[in-house]
Each structure stands twice: as C-alpha cells, then as structure tokens.
Amino acid sequence: MKLSLSLFFISLPFFPLVSSQQPQIANENTSFTFPSFTSLRNLTLLGDSYLRDGVIGLTKQVGVPSSSSGSIVFNNPIQFSHRDSNLTASFSTCFSFSVNNLNPASFGDGLAFFISPDNQTLGSPGGYLGLVNATQFTKNKFLAVEFDTRQDLHFDDPNENHVGLDIDSLTSVKTADVLTVGIDLKSGNLITAWIDYKHGEKKVLEVFLSYSSSKPVIPVLVVEIDLSDYLREFRYVGFSASTEGSTEIHLLESWSFSTFGLKAVRSRLPPHNVSDNSVVISPPMIPASGKDGDHHKRIGWGLGIAGPAFFCVFLGLFGYISVKKWKGMRMDKSLKAELVTGPRQFSYKELKLATKGFHASKIVGHGAFGTVYKAFFMSLGTMSAVKRSKHSHEGKTEFLAELSIIACLRHKNLVQLQGWCAEKGELLLVYEFMPNGSLDNVLYQESEQGFPLKWLYRYNIAVGLASVLTYLHQECEQQVIHRDIKTSNIMLDANFNARLGDFGLARLMDHDKSPVSTLTAGTMGYLAPEYLQYGKATEKTDVFSYGVVILELACGRRPIDKEIEGQRMVNLVDWVWGLHSLGRLVEAVDRRLNDEFSVEEAKMLLLVGLSCANPDSSERPTMRRVFQILNGEAEPMVVPKMKPTLSFSNHLLLSLEDIVSDCEEGQSPEHIFEINAV
C-alpha cells in the first residue's frame, strides 16, 4: 500500500516534467512567393481592398472621386529576431505594382509596404496612406516604405512622386525623388520594387525601382539605420494604400518576401536530475504465507487502487463546486451579464476625468440616447466621444440595444465603438471621436459662417452612407434597421467621410421575417408616410430617410424649412419634386456652392433622393441599387414628373404623443406632422 500510494503521488508531476524537457526549436528564416494572387490563402484583406483577376486592388476602383483605404496582410507572423539572442534578421522583398487614375487631374495618395506588430493595420484614407488613424496618430505602430503620389506639407513631403522610410510616423526618416531614376509612380505602368535590409556590420536599407523585372544596380533610396529596435521577434508584413477625393487605383500583381541571417536556435531546459538518493525506496516486503498473507495482499491491492480513485473523485467534486460558485458570482453582475464582451470596459472615474466631470463645455451634441461629450484620455493621448444615457429605464434599454448591435458590426462608414461603462447608476458608451462633428453642423452652421461643404465631399458622403446602409440591410447576418437616419446622426471623420452612428433606436431582425409593428420612433421630416401611419419599420423606411438626407446634401436645406421668401413652412421633398416637374431640377442645388459642382452628379443625386423619398414604398430602390447608381454601375431610376399620391385611412393609428420627434425650436409638432403626412 505504501509503495502504491508513493508511486501515485510521484506520477502526478511526472508527465509535465517529461514534456517540459522537449527541445525548444525557434523558427528559421521565412520565405514566400506570390507570382500572382489566384486566391486569398494565407492573406487577409482589410478595408476597401479586393481580389480580382489575379490582382489585389488596395483602393476602390470607381469613376467618381472618393476617399478610400485598404490593406493586405500576410496571415502568418514573421520572426525577425530571437528573444534570447542578439540575432536580428535581414530581409528582402520584391513586388510589382501599378498606380493609375481614371481622371488624370485627380491623384493621390499612394501605397506603402509595412511591417507591423499586429495584423489589423488599417488607418485613415488620404495622406495617412491607410497606415495611421487620423484621430489617433500613435495607435498604429509600423515600419513602412511609402510610395507617395501626393505632396502633403503636413508630413513634410518633398513632392508628389517620392519614396520614403517611415517609422511610427508619416514624416519620413528620409525620402528620395523617384524621377531621378526615370520612374513616374502615377504613370499606370507596372513598376517592380525591391526593398533590402542588411543587418550586418553595416546596417542599411535600400530601395530599388524599375519598369522591368531586372533589378537596377543603383538604389533610389539608401538609409543607413539599425532597425533591430523595430524588428522585434514576430511581426506582420503587408501593404496599404489610400485616396482622398480621387480616383487613384493601386494594384499589386506579385509579391515575394524572405528573411535571412537567423539560425535555428535549439535550447533545452536543464535536465531534471534525480539522484539515487532523491527517492526513498522501501525495502522489499517479505511475502506472508497462508490465507492471512493472501488476505492482506488483497487488502493492500484494493486500497492501492481505491485510494487514487477516491482522490480523483474528490478533485472532481471540488472543481464542480468551485465552478458553480464562480458562475453564481458572475450572475450577480446582472447588467454586465447582458453586455457583450468585445469592447473595452472603462471605469467611471476614467470617463469622468476625461470629460472634466462631464462639464457643460465638453458637450458636443445630443441624441436619442442622451448627451455626447468630448473626452481626452491623457494616459493614452487619444480623443473620444462619450455618450451619457438618460437616467431612465428607456435609457438602459437603448444602451443595451446600441451596444449589442454596433459591437457586432464592422464597416468603414460606421462610427467605431471603443468601449462602455456601467457604474454609479450611469450608462455610457465610448466612441471614436469624429473631428468634423456631425453632417448637420457642417452642412448648416458652418455654411452660414461662409464655409459651405464642398460638392466633392457631399457626393462622397452620399456614396459612403449608401454603402453602410447596404451593409446593414443586406450583408449582415441579421438585418439591421436603423430607424433614425438624419444629418445629426451622420458623423464626419478627418477626411469628411460619412460615419453613421446613434444606434439607440435600431432593431435587429432576420432577413426572412416580416417587420414588427412598434411605436413610431425617429425624427419628423425623415419619417416615411407608411411608418407614420402604421408604425412598421422596414428597410424601405430607412431608404426614405436616406433620400431626405441626400436632398439635404444637394440642396443645403432642412427637411422642413421656411420659404426663401416668406414665412410658410415647406417640405423639402415636395419642393424638389415641384422643380423636377417644371424641368428645373438643377435649381434646387445649394446656391452657396456658387456653381462649383458637377451638374451631372447633381442631377443624379437629386433624382436618387426623390426616388428614395417616393411616398410609395414599393417604388423605392434598395440601398444596394442606390450604391450601384452612385458608383456608375447601374442606370438611374426613372422618377415621375409628378409626385405620387397615397391614400390612408382618415383615422391615424398612432397619436402624436407616440412619436419621438426632435423638432426644431419654435416649430409646432402638429404643423410639421401636417406637412409630412400629405
């Protein structure tokens, strides 16, 4: 018995000790080649990047100027150094790319090869080259070689045709004009680039460019630099590109990469030495004779087997009770159990400090959910927007709705959710800060100060909003009906790209299910007639609201506004349709633009707006069709000269008290309702 129990307890740690003595072998040099891109095996596409005909496109291929950013990342991390040695890899990469433009007068911004500590490198469009977040310059860490096609004085660019080495910043360590070697990055011709880093006695990075597949003798860029501090252990490699209000196309046709200079490092933990004296061995037992000896032997064997079995049962019961108790403790946190685990949980103290105690000077807006504050996190050096809920049951309901919905959504035209907080009786959401505020503010208040929003941005906002609504309506696992699309819920990032936010009124539903009837919620002027009448939210009611927003973008007028001459309130949809019936549609375009807009684009935008705001929901296009029209991929819809009329029951199914409305100050809800219900 003594011997059996000793063997049992010795055996418990024995297996881990054996496994821990296996040799630890570090990865050797890495090498891969893509002669063309026939599939996405071992590759991840981010943002607007796509695979088509064996070529990777990094930015959107559209005939209409727009802003775009995209990345491609090799899935497996590359080892550039060893933790326990001073070895740092040298590397070499070769790739063929082309930069073209459908509109030669429109160019920018370029592409970059990068090495990053994470595989989610996707920054903002424009001069940020898809490497850096416009509002969080220090968020993305990277080592990159940029091929820049636009001069950005903010980053000290020498010209619009250069290469440069970037380290955690878009202000290059060193740049070189590629025209000196006869290369025009924007020529549309296939260009082959070689980037070599040698980590030897002389540590140097060199960049070569050629229109042929033959590597030149002389590099275009030479930087003597030790990159060992940046090439630490494992890193991801890939490409990114971006545009800002242009039609520049960035294509990648082939790519090879290799590291060298690393040796296989084999290390073994010190052997587990067990001396002859480290285990006490009992002297051999003298076998008993007769029945008593056999009886004692049987008892010894029984106890030897039963003892370990009993111990295992005890461990199982102890584990079961511990897990059950742990689950019970988690269930006590009722609200936190309702929340998703994806976004970060902020502390109330952290948010209070970042908003200076939720001071009135930090308020940047109000929404269906509550008040929005500007927050600065000193420890992170970042800016965010914090939504503070209404102190009510409805506030909690909307909080949970917004969190559960938007935490699962991923689209470049959605405001990114960064985290949440549920403390001190407060419900708070933390979002990416949008430096240009809401579309409502930019379209009206700033325009009144003499800075009308440029047409290029207006059209791009319409396209971006159509893209994200297509995603919500048709590309999500469950269809999302936003229910409160309006200019104050459309935020603008640093490059004036549309970001849809405020999901406090949104609802999820299966694609094959009928919309549920609910109390009408939303904002007057943006509500579809059938939604006002029956209270049924569908994707078509979102389309109607989108149509109103599009007309606002083109006309620079609110959904319910006063006549230019006079005091009578005018419905924007009716006003534009009236001009359309007279053949004077272009006269609806915002006069503050001073004719600085594309007439063809303006007509298209106005007609799309009217088709979406058609009183007959069956005649409204899907958001996918709208997106295709605005991108020139589908023919515009035919809009009747006269606005269609609908007849409803004289008895409204919902009272005005049931309608959530953010009416303008000084306007009567009844008066506005009367106009919209026509």
C-alpha positions in Angstrom: 0.0 0.0 0.0 2.8 2.4 0.9 4.5 1.7 -2.3 1.4 2.1 -4.4 0.5 5.5 -2.9 4.0 6.7 -3.3 4.0 5.8 -7.0 0.7 7.5 -7.5 1.8 10.9 -6.0 5.1 10.7 -7.8 3.3 10.1 -11.1 1.2 13.4 -10.8 4.1 15.8 -11.6 5.9 13.3 -13.7 4.3 13.9 -17.1 4.7 17.7 -17.1 8.3 17.2 -16.1 8.9 14.9 -19.1 7.1 17.2 -21.6 9.0 20.3 -20.3 12.3 18.7 -21.3 11.4 18.6 -25.0 13.8 20.8 -27.1 12.6 24.3 -27.9 13.3 25.0 -31.6 13.0 28.6 -32.8 11.7 29.2 -36.3 14.3 29.6 -39.0 14.3 32.0 -41.9 11.0 32.7 -43.7 10.3 32.8 -47.4 7.2 33.0 -49.5 6.3 34.0 -53.1 3.0 35.0 -54.8 3.7 35.1 -58.6 0.1 36.2 -58.9 -2.9 36.3 -56.5 -5.1 33.4 -57.5 -6.7 33.1 -54.1 -6.6 34.7 -50.6 -4.9 31.7 -49.0 -2.5 33.0 -46.3 -3.7 36.6 -46.9 -6.2 38.9 -45.2 -7.9 41.8 -46.9 -8.9 44.9 -44.8 -10.9 48.0 -45.7 -11.6 48.6 -49.4 -9.0 46.1 -50.7 -10.2 43.3 -53.1 -9.0 40.4 -55.2 -9.9 40.5 -58.9 -8.4 38.6 -61.9 -5.3 37.6 -60.0 -4.5 41.2 -58.9 -5.0 42.8 -55.5 -6.7 46.2 -55.5 -5.9 48.2 -52.4 -8.4 51.1 -53.0 -11.8 51.4 -54.6 -12.0 51.4 -58.4 -14.6 54.0 -59.1 -15.1 56.7 -61.7 -16.4 59.1 -59.2 -13.8 60.8 -56.9 -13.9 59.3 -53.4 -11.9 58.6 -50.3 -10.7 55.1 -49.7 -8.2 53.0 -47.8 -7.3 49.3 -47.8 -4.7 46.8 -46.7 -3.5 43.3 -47.4 -1.6 41.4 -44.7 0.2 38.0 -44.8 -1.6 35.9 -42.2 1.5 34.3 -40.5 3.7 36.4 -38.3 7.3 36.6 -39.5 10.2 36.1 -37.0 12.7 38.9 -37.2 14.7 38.2 -34.1 15.2 35.8 -31.2 14.2 36.7 -27.7 17.3 35.2 -26.0 19.9 36.3 -28.5 21.2 39.3 -30.3 20.2 38.0 -33.7 18.1 40.2 -35.9 17.1 39.1 -39.4 17.9 40.8 -42.6 15.1 40.8 -45.1 14.3 41.3 -48.8 11.0 41.8 -50.5 10.2 42.3 -54.2 6.8 43.2 -55.6 5.2 44.6 -58.7 2.6 47.3 -58.5 0.9 50.0 -60.6 -0.8 53.3 -59.8 -3.4 54.5 -62.3 -6.1 57.1 -62.4 -9.4 57.2 -64.2 -9.2 61.0 -64.0 -5.6 62.3 -64.7 -6.5 65.6 -62.9 -7.3 63.7 -59.7 -4.5 61.9 -57.9 -3.3 60.8 -54.5 -2.3 59.4 -52.2 -0.1 56.4 -52.7 0.7 53.0 -51.2 3.2 51.5 -48.7 4.9 48.3 -47.8 4.7 47.9 -44.0 5.9 45.7 -41.1 3.6 45.9 -38.1 3.3 44.2 -34.7 -0.4 43.4 -35.4 -2.4 42.0 -38.3 -5.1 44.7 -38.2 -3.2 47.6 -39.7 -5.8 49.8 -41.4 -5.6 53.5 -41.0 -7.5 56.5 -42.4 -7.7 57.5 -46.1 -6.0 60.5 -47.6 -2.4 61.4 -46.6 -2.4 58.8 -43.9 -1.8 56.0 -46.5 -4.0 53.6 -44.6 -1.3 53.3 -42.0 -2.3 55.8 -39.3 -5.6 56.6 -37.7 -6.4 60.3 -38.3 -7.5 60.9 -34.7 -5.0 58.5 -33.0 -1.6 59.1 -34.6 0.1 56.9 -32.1 -2.3 54.0 -32.3 -0.7 52.1 -35.2 2.9 51.1 -34.8 4.7 50.4 -38.1 7.8 50.4 -40.1 7.0 51.3 -43.7 8.4 52.3 -47.1 6.0 54.7 -48.7 5.4 55.3 -52.4 3.7 58.6 -52.2 1.8 60.2 -55.1 0.6 63.4 -53.4 2.5 66.1 -51.7 1.3 66.6 -48.1 3.1 69.5 -46.5 1.8 68.4 -43.1 4.1 65.4 -43.3 7.0 67.4 -44.9 6.6 65.6 -48.3 9.2 66.9 -50.8 6.9 66.4 -53.9 4.1 64.2 -55.3 6.4 61.5 -56.6 8.7 60.1 -53.9 9.6 57.1 -51.7 10.4 57.4 -48.1 11.2 55.3 -45.0 8.6 55.8 -42.2 8.9 54.6 -38.6 5.8 55.1 -36.5 5.2 58.4 -38.3 4.3 59.6 -41.8 7.0 62.2 -41.6 9.7 60.2 -43.3 13.1 59.5 -41.8 14.5 60.0 -45.4 12.9 60.5 -48.8 14.0 60.3 -52.4 12.6 61.7 -55.6 12.0 58.7 -57.9 12.0 60.9 -61.1 15.8 60.9 -60.6 15.8 57.3 -61.8 13.2 57.9 -64.5 10.2 56.5 -62.6 6.7 58.1 -62.5 4.7 56.4 -59.8 1.4 57.7 -61.4 2.2 56.5 -64.9 0.0 53.5 -64.7 2.9 51.3 -65.9 3.9 48.2 -64.0 6.7 49.0 -61.6 8.8 46.5 -59.7 10.2 47.5 -56.4 12.9 45.8 -54.3 13.4 46.6 -50.6 16.5 45.1 -49.0 17.6 45.5 -45.4 21.0 44.1 -44.4 21.7 43.7 -40.7 25.4 43.1 -40.7 28.4 45.2 -39.8 26.9 47.9 -42.0 23.2 48.2 -41.3 21.4 49.7 -44.3 18.0 49.7 -46.0 17.9 50.2 -49.8 15.0 50.6 -52.2 15.3 49.9 -55.9 12.7 50.7 -58.7 12.4 49.6 -62.3 9.9 49.3 -65.1 11.4 45.9 -65.9 11.9 42.8 -63.8 15.7 43.3 -63.8 16.9 44.8 -60.5 18.9 48.0 -61.0 22.4 48.3 -59.7 21.9 51.7 -58.1 19.2 52.1 -55.4 16.8 55.1 -55.4 16.8 55.3 -51.6 19.6 54.4 -49.2 19.2 54.8 -45.4 21.9 53.7 -43.0 19.9 52.7 -40.0 19.8 50.0 -37.3 16.2 48.5 -37.3 16.8 46.0 -34.5 14.7 48.0 -32.1 11.7 47.8 -34.6 12.2 44.3 -35.9 11.5 42.5 -32.6 10.6 38.9 -32.5 7.4 38.4 -34.6 5.9 41.0 -36.9 3.3 41.0 -39.8 4.1 42.2 -43.3 1.7 43.7 -45.8 0.7 46.6 -48.0 -1.7 49.6 -47.6 -2.9 52.4 -49.8 -5.3 55.3 -49.7 -7.0 58.0 -51.7 -8.7 61.3 -50.7 -11.3 62.6 -53.1 -9.6 61.0 -56.1 -9.9 58.0 -58.4 -6.4 56.7 -58.0 -6.2 53.0 -58.2 -3.4 50.9 -56.5 -2.9 47.4 -57.8 -0.5 44.7 -56.5 0.3 42.0 -59.1 3.1 39.9 -57.4 5.0 39.7 -54.2 7.9 37.7 -52.7 9.4 38.1 -49.2 12.3 36.4 -47.4 14.3 36.8 -44.2 17.9 35.5 -43.8 20.6 35.6 -41.1 18.6 33.8 -38.5 19.9 30.4 -37.3 17.8 27.7 -35.8 18.2 28.1 -32.0 17.8 24.9 -30.1 17.6 25.2 -26.4 16.9 22.6 -23.7 15.8 23.2 -20.2 18.3 21.9 -17.6 17.8 18.2 -17.2 15.6 17.1 -14.3 18.4 15.4 -12.3 17.1 12.7 -10.0 19.9 11.2 -7.9 19.8 7.7 -6.5 19.0 9.2 -3.1 16.2 11.6 -4.1 13.5 8.9 -3.9 13.1 6.7 -0.9 12.6 3.1 -1.9 11.0 0.8 0.6 12.8 -2.5 1.3 11.2 -5.5 -0.3 8.3 -6.8 1.6 8.5 -10.4 2.8 5.5 -12.2 1.4 3.2 -13.6 4.0 2.3 -17.2 3.8 -1.1 -18.8 4.1 -4.5 -17.3 4.0 -3.7 -14.4 6.1 -0.9 -13.4 3.7 -3.2 -13.6 0.7 -5.9 -11.7 2.6 -3.5 -8.9 3.4 -2.3 -8.8 -0.1 -5.8 -8.4 -1.5 -6.5 -5.6 1.0 -3.3 -3.9 0.0 -4.1 -4.0 -3.7 -7.7 -2.8 -3.1 -6.6 0.2 -1.1 -3.9 0.9 -3.6 -6.5 1.2 -6.3 -9.3 2.8 -4.3 -7.1 5.5 -2.8 -6.2 7.2 -6.1 -9.8 6.7 -7.3 -11.2 8.4 -4.2 -8.7 11.2 -4.6 -9.8 11.8 -8.3 -13.5 11.9 -7.3 -12.6 14.4 -4.5 -10.8 16.6 -7.1 -13.8 16.4 -9.5 -16.3 17.4 -6.8 -14.1 20.2 -5.6 -13.8 21.5 -9.2 -17.5 21.3 -9.8 -18.4 23.2 -6.6 -15.8 25.9 -7.5 -17.1 26.4 -11.0 -20.7 26.6 -9.8 -19.8 29.2 -7.2 -17.8 31.2 -9.8 -20.8 31.2 -12.1 -23.0 32.3 -9.3 -20.8 35.3 -8.6 -21.0 36.2 -12.3 -24.7 36.1 -12.3 -24.8 38.7 -9.6 -23.5 41.2 -12.0 -26.8 41.4 -13.8 -26.1 44.3 -16.1 -22.7 43.2 -17.1 -24.0 39.8 -17.9 -26.2 41.5 -20.5 -23.4 43.2 -22.2 -21.1 41.9 -25.0 -17.5 41.3 -24.0 -15.9 42.6 -27.1 -15.5 46.4 -26.5 -13.3 47.6 -23.6 -14.9 48.3 -20.2 -14.0 51.8 -19.0 -14.2 52.8 -15.4 -16.5 55.7 -14.4 -13.6 57.5 -12.9 -11.7 57.3 -16.1 -14.5 58.8 -18.2 -15.3 61.5 -15.6 -11.7 62.6 -15.7 -11.5 62.5 -19.5 -14.7 64.8 -19.7 -13.7 67.0 -16.8 -16.5 65.8 -14.7 -18.9 65.8 -17.7 -18.6 69.6 -17.8 -21.0 71.5 -20.0 -18.1 72.9 -22.0 -17.4 69.4 -23.2 -20.9 68.8 -24.7 -20.7 68.3 -28.4 -24.2 67.1 -29.1 -27.4 65.4 -28.1 -29.0 62.2 -29.5 -31.8 59.7 -28.9 -29.6 58.0 -26.3 -28.5 61.1 -24.4 -25.8 63.7 -24.2 -22.5 63.4 -26.1 -19.2 64.7 -24.5 -15.8 65.2 -25.9 -13.3 63.2 -23.9 -9.5 63.3 -23.8 -7.6 60.4 -22.2 -4.3 61.8 -21.1 -2.8 58.3 -20.4 -3.5 57.2 -24.0 -3.1 60.6 -25.7 -6.4 60.0 -27.6 -9.7 61.8 -28.1 -13.0 60.0 -27.9 -16.7 60.8 -27.7 -18.7 59.6 -24.7 -22.4 59.2 -24.8 -24.1 59.6 -21.4 -27.5 58.0 -21.1 -30.8 59.4 -19.8 -31.4 58.3 -16.3 -34.4 56.1 -17.0 -35.4 52.5 -17.9 -35.7 53.6 -21.5 -32.1 54.8 -21.3 -30.9 51.4 -20.2 -32.9 49.7 -22.9 -31.4 52.0 -25.6 -28.0 51.5 -24.1 -28.2 47.7 -24.4 -29.7 48.0 -27.9 -26.9 50.2 -29.2 -24.2 48.2 -27.5 -25.4 44.8 -28.6 -25.9 45.9 -32.2 -23.0 48.1 -33.1 -20.4 45.9 -31.2 -21.1 43.2 -33.8 -20.9 45.5 -36.8 -17.8 46.2 -38.9 -17.8 48.8 -41.7 -15.6 51.8 -42.5 -18.7 54.1 -42.6 -19.8 53.2 -39.1 -18.6 55.1 -36.0 -16.4 52.7 -34.2 -17.4 51.6 -30.7 -14.4 51.7 -28.4 -15.9 50.7 -25.0 -18.6 51.1 -22.4 -19.2 51.7 -18.7 -22.0 50.8 -16.3 -21.2 52.3 -12.9 -22.7 54.8 -10.4 -26.1 54.4 -12.0 -24.7 55.7 -15.3 -24.8 54.0 -18.7 -22.0 55.3 -21.0 -20.7 54.4 -24.5 -17.3 55.4 -25.7 -16.9 56.1 -29.5 -14.1 57.1 -31.8 -14.1 60.9 -31.9 -15.1 62.5 -35.2 -13.1 65.7 -35.6 -15.5 67.3 -38.1 -18.6 66.7 -36.0 -22.0 65.9 -37.4 -23.1 66.5 -41.0 -25.9 68.6 -39.6 -23.4 71.0 -38.1 -21.1 71.2 -41.1 -23.9 71.4 -43.7 -25.8 74.3 -41.9 -24.0 76.1 -39.2 -20.6 76.2 -40.8 -22.2 77.1 -44.1 -23.9 80.0 -42.5 -20.5 81.2 -41.4 -19.3 81.3 -45.1 -17.7 77.8 -45.3 -20.1 75.7 -47.4 -19.3 72.0 -47.6 -17.6 71.3 -50.9 -19.5 69.3 -53.5 -16.8 66.6 -53.7 -17.4 65.9 -50.0 -21.2 65.9 -50.4 -21.2 63.3 -53.1 -18.7 61.2 -51.2 -20.9 61.3 -48.1 -23.9 60.1 -50.2 -21.9 57.2 -51.5 -20.5 56.2 -48.1 -23.9 56.4 -46.5 -25.3 54.2 -49.3 -22.5 51.7 -48.7 -23.1 51.3 -45.0 -26.9 51.0 -45.4 -26.3 48.3 -48.0 -24.2 46.5 -45.4 -26.8 46.9 -42.6 -29.8 45.9 -44.8 -28.3 43.1 -46.9 -24.9 42.0 -45.8 -25.2 41.4 -42.0 -26.1 38.1 -40.6 -29.2 39.8 -39.2 -30.7 42.7 -41.0 -30.4 46.0 -39.1 -33.0 48.7 -39.4 -31.5 52.0 -38.1 -34.9 53.9 -37.9 -33.3 57.3 -37.2 -31.2 58.3 -40.2 -30.7 62.0 -40.2 -27.9 64.5 -40.7 -27.3 64.9 -37.0 -26.6 61.1 -36.7 -24.1 61.1 -39.6 -20.6 62.0 -38.3 -17.7 63.2 -40.4 -14.1 62.0 -39.9 -11.0 64.0 -40.5 -11.4 63.5 -44.3 -15.2 64.3 -44.3 -16.1 60.6 -44.8 -19.6 59.7 -43.6 -19.8 57.6 -40.4 -23.3 56.5 -39.4 -23.9 56.5 -35.6 -26.6 56.5 -32.9 -28.0 53.0 -32.9 -30.2 53.6 -29.8 -33.3 53.2 -31.9 -32.0 50.4 -34.2 -33.6 47.0 -34.4 -32.3 43.6 -35.5 -34.4 41.2 -37.4 -33.9 38.0 -39.5 -33.8 38.6 -43.3 -36.8 36.3 -43.9 -39.0 37.8 -41.2 -41.7 40.4 -41.5 -41.0 43.7 -39.7 -42.6 44.0 -36.3 -45.1 46.7 -35.5 -43.8 49.1 -33.0 -44.4 52.6 -31.8 -43.2 55.2 -34.3 -39.7 56.4 -33.4 -37.4 58.8 -35.2 -37.4 62.4 -36.2 -40.1 64.3 -38.1 -39.2 65.2 -41.6 -37.3 61.9 -42.1 -40.2 59.5 -41.4 -41.8 57.7 -44.3 -45.6 58.1 -44.7 -46.4 54.4 -44.1 -44.2 54.5 -41.0 -46.2 57.4 -39.6 -49.4 55.7 -40.4 -48.8 52.1 -39.3 -45.6 52.3 -37.2 -43.8 49.5 -39.1 -40.1 49.9 -39.5 -38.6 48.3 -42.6 -35.6 48.7 -44.8 -37.8 50.9 -47.0 -38.4 53.4 -44.2 -34.6 53.7 -43.9 -34.4 54.3 -47.6 -36.9 57.1 -47.3 -34.8 58.8 -44.6 -31.7 58.3 -46.7 -33.5 60.0 -49.6 -34.3 63.1 -47.4 -30.6 63.3 -46.3 -29.5 63.1 -49.9 -31.8 66.0 -50.8 -30.4 67.9 -47.9 -26.8 67.3 -49.1 -27.7 68.6 -52.6 -29.9 71.5 -51.6 -28.4 72.7 -48.4 -31.9 72.9 -46.9 -33.5 71.2 -43.9 -36.4 68.7 -44.4 -38.8 71.2 -43.0 -37.8 74.7 -43.8 -39.1 78.2 -44.4 -39.5 79.5 -47.8 -36.6 81.6 -49.1 -39.0 84.4 -49.4 -41.8 84.2 -46.9 -42.7 82.5 -43.6 -44.6 79.5 -44.9 -43.0 76.1 -44.0 -42.0 74.0 -46.9 -41.4 70.2 -47.2 -38.1 69.6 -48.9 -39.3 66.6 -50.9 -42.3 68.5 -52.2 -40.2 71.5 -53.1 -37.6 69.5 -55.1 -40.3 67.4 -56.8 -42.0 70.7 -57.8 -38.9 71.9 -59.5 -38.5 68.5 -61.2 -42.0 68.7 -62.6 -41.1 72.1 -64.1 -37.9 70.7 -65.7 -35.8 73.0 -63.4 -34.3 70.3 -61.1 -30.8 71.8 -61.0 -32.1 75.0 -59.5 -32.6 73.0 -56.3 -28.8 72.8 -55.8 -27.4 74.7 -52.8 -26.8 78.3 -54.0 -23.9 78.7 -51.5 -21.8 76.4 -53.8 -21.7 79.3 -56.4 -22.0 76.8 -59.3 -18.9 74.9 -58.1 -20.4 71.4 -58.6 -20.8 68.8 -61.3 -24.2 69.3 -63.0 -24.5 65.6 -64.0 -23.7 64.5 -60.4 -26.1 67.0 -59.0 -28.9 65.7 -61.3 -28.1 62.1 -60.3 -28.1 62.9 -56.6 -31.4 64.8 -56.7 -33.1 62.0 -58.7 -31.8 59.4 -56.4 -33.1 61.4 -53.5 -36.5 61.7 -55.0 -36.7 58.0 -55.9 -35.8 57.1 -52.3 -38.3 59.5 -50.9 -41.1 58.2 -53.1 -44.3 58.1 -51.0 -45.0 54.6 -52.5 -42.6 52.3 -50.6 -42.8 49.6 -53.3 -41.3 52.1 -55.8 -38.2 52.9 -53.7 -34.9 51.3 -54.7 -32.9 49.1 -52.4 -29.8 50.6 -50.9 -27.6 48.2 -53.0 -29.2 49.6 -56.1 -28.6 53.2 -54.9 -25.0 52.4 -54.2 -24.6 51.0 -57.7 -26.2 54.0 -59.3 -24.0 56.5 -57.4 -20.9 54.5 -58.4 -21.9 54.4 -62.1 -22.6 50.7 -62.0 -26.3 50.9 -62.7 -28.7 53.1 -64.6 -30.6 55.8 -62.6 -34.2 55.1 -61.8 -36.9 56.9 -63.7 -38.6 59.5 -61.5 -42.1 60.6 -62.4 -42.6 64.3 -63.0 -45.5 64.5 -60.6 -45.1 63.3 -57.0 -47.2 60.1 -56.5 -50.1 60.4 -54.0 -51.1 57.8 -51.4 -54.4 57.5 -49.6 -54.5 56.3 -46.0 -57.3 55.8 -43.6 -58.6 59.1 -42.2 -58.0 57.7 -38.7 -54.4 57.8 -37.7 -53.3 54.6 -35.9 -50.8 56.5 -33.8 -51.1 59.7 -31.9 -48.5 62.4 -32.0 -47.7 61.6 -28.4 -46.5 58.2 -29.6 -44.0 59.8 -32.0 -40.4 60.6 -30.9 -39.5 63.8 -32.5 -36.5 66.2 -32.4 -38.4 69.2 -33.8 -36.6 72.4 -34.3 -37.2 75.1 -31.6 -40.0 77.3 -32.4 -41.7 74.8 -34.7 -45.0 73.2 -33.8 -45.0 69.4 -33.9 -48.6 69.4 -35.2 -47.7 71.7 -38.0 -44.7 69.6 -39.1 -46.7 66.5 -38.9 -49.4 68.0 -41.1 -46.9 68.8 -43.8 -45.2 65.4 -43.7 -48.5 63.4 -43.8 -49.6 65.0 -47.0 
